[in-house]
Amino acid sequence: MNVMLVLIMAVFGVAALLCLIRIVRGPSILDRAVASDVLLTEVMCVLGAEMAINGHTRSLPVLLTIAAVGVFGSIAVARYVARRDNTAP
């Protein structure tokens, strides 16, 4: 069990690092938006795994809040990009 937890933590850690690199280096705002969505999803997966391992549901309000932030953030970026593309000559 401990080996599996260490392996899961390592995979999530590498994925988070790669997402942060894409957020910082991303050539476009859409790349950064996708990377931030992936990072939020990864945080939700880690919290869900922690709840499953420890057998509690205390983190559900946090999960719902993170999901709402992700959805509204994606909608805001999509509307911004769509509006910017419509004004281009």
Secondary structure, 3 states (H helix, E strand, C coil): CHHHHHHHHHHHHHHHHHHHHHHHHCCCHHHHHHHHHHHHHHHHHHHHHHHHHHCCCCCHHHHHHHHHHHHHHHHHHHHHHHHHHHCCC
